[in-house]
Amino acid sequence: MTEAQYGTVYLVGAGPGDPDLLTVKAQRLISQCDALVYDSLVPQEILELVSDSCQLYFVGKRRGQHSVPQSKTNSVLVDMARSLSCVVRLKGGDPFLFGRGAEEAAYLERQGVPVEVVPGVTAGIAVPAYAGIPVTHRLAGSSITFVTGHEDFDKRRPFVNWQALAKASDGLVIYMGLHNLSYIVNELLIGGLCPSTSSAVIQQGTVIGQRCIKAPLNELVRQVNKLQFHSPSIVMIGSYIDFQVEACSPEPANVTMPILF
Ligand SMILES: C[S@@+](CC[C@H](N)C(=O)[O-])C[C@H]1O[C@@H](n2cnc3c(N)ncnc32)[C@H](O)[C@@H]1O
């Protein structure tokens, strides 16, 4: 099978929820594609940009359950590319940041399917920004780390060394961090982070239902539990949070995103 026999699969970033954060290229491809394969964190309003003839295919995952196994998603993409010229694989945020985009791209490449990535606006920058929180500030240090709080404990890849991160980075932006938050905070404190370090959690950033709490690090877990925060949420740790400029926060978009349990 040669590349000429397949259509192209575009791995497209949908951004973190607000449809206005789609890139121009993403919007163009979504409105022109023959098929769109999408995840849980893509709001309905973005799906409505497709043409009447576009085939929609949901491959969303919930934590702990895989509604469609990754192998099935891979084969759906190859099958679609066999008969259609433009297939969009739409992923929340950016496809290459904690989004398995690279795994899907590598699979498609192995099958001889032309594949192109379209970067998206990642939640770790846009969600804080919609609360007026800049992820870097000259006075808050010189480094920021994007890190996942959810790991496959299958020992096939290295775990996050939270104790080392406590000292290695001036600020942390944690994706999928809610479920293991108690463990993460504990490790950071053991690693030497001051208990009064500023921290915050934002749930459903950029869309209606957006909620934000700020607390000293040693209070964060109690606050998150008390106020019953859920996924999708971004956890932020570091003094950059103190440079919040609420006046610059955009209005969250009037679209709904699922709460993930
Ligand atoms: C599987 S990761 C995908 C990240 C995505 N590739 C990106 O670049 O933003 C999903 C996680 O991103 C974060 N996330 C995505 N959208 C979000 C939103 N609108 N508000 C808060 N967190 C969000 C949450 O931590 C969620 O559990």
The ligand as an SDF file (V2000), in Angstrom:
LIG
                    3D

 27 29  0  0  0  0  0  0  0  0999 V2000
   -5.3640   14.3570   28.3110 C   0  0  0  0  0  0  0  0  0  0  0  0
   -4.8970   15.9720   28.8480 S   0  0  0  0  0  0  0  0  0  0  0  0
   -4.8740   16.7630   27.2940 C   0  0  0  0  0  0  0  0  0  0  0  0
   -4.1570   18.0880   27.3260 C   0  0  0  0  0  0  0  0  0  0  0  0
   -4.2330   18.8000   25.9790 C   0  0  0  0  0  0  0  0  0  0  0  0
   -3.5320   18.0600   24.9740 N   0  0  0  0  0  0  0  0  0  0  0  0
   -3.7170   20.2230   26.0460 C   0  0  0  0  0  0  0  0  0  0  0  0
   -2.7230   20.5340   25.3870 O   0  0  0  0  0  0  0  0  0  0  0  0
   -4.3350   21.0400   26.7410 O   0  0  0  0  0  0  0  0  0  0  0  0
   -6.4220   16.5520   29.5480 C   0  0  0  0  0  0  0  0  0  0  0  0
   -6.1650   17.4770   30.7240 C   0  0  0  0  0  0  0  0  0  0  0  0
   -5.9340   18.8050   30.2680 O   0  0  0  0  0  0  0  0  0  0  0  0
   -6.4490   19.7090   31.2160 C   0  0  0  0  0  0  0  0  0  0  0  0
   -7.5280   20.4890   30.5860 N   0  0  0  0  0  0  0  0  0  0  0  0
   -7.9220   20.4370   29.3110 C   0  0  0  0  0  0  0  0  0  0  0  0
   -8.8650   21.3390   29.0610 N   0  0  0  0  0  0  0  0  0  0  0  0
   -9.0960   21.9700   30.2250 C   0  0  0  0  0  0  0  0  0  0  0  0
   -9.9690   23.0100   30.6100 C   0  0  0  0  0  0  0  0  0  0  0  0
  -10.7960   23.6110   29.7440 N   0  0  0  0  0  0  0  0  0  0  0  0
   -9.9410   23.4330   31.9030 N   0  0  0  0  0  0  0  0  0  0  0  0
   -9.0820   22.8660   32.7860 C   0  0  0  0  0  0  0  0  0  0  0  0
   -8.2370   21.8790   32.4710 N   0  0  0  0  0  0  0  0  0  0  0  0
   -8.2340   21.4510   31.2080 C   0  0  0  0  0  0  0  0  0  0  0  0
   -6.9720   18.8900   32.3840 C   0  0  0  0  0  0  0  0  0  0  0  0
   -5.9220   18.7200   33.2990 O   0  0  0  0  0  0  0  0  0  0  0  0
   -7.3280   17.6020   31.6880 C   0  0  0  0  0  0  0  0  0  0  0  0
   -7.4040   16.5310   32.5930 O   0  0  0  0  0  0  0  0  0  0  0  0
  1  2  1  0
  2  3  1  0
  2 10  1  0
  3  4  1  0
  4  5  1  0
  5  6  1  0
  5  7  1  0
  7  8  2  0
  7  9  1  0
 10 11  1  0
 11 12  1  0
 11 26  1  0
 12 13  1  0
 13 14  1  0
 13 24  1  0
 14 15  1  0
 14 23  1  0
 15 16  2  0
 16 17  1  0
 17 18  1  0
 17 23  2  0
 18 19  1  0
 18 20  2  0
 20 21  1  0
 21 22  2  0
 22 23  1  0
 24 25  1  0
 24 26  1  0
 26 27  1  0
M  CHG  2   2   1   9  -1
M  END
$$$$
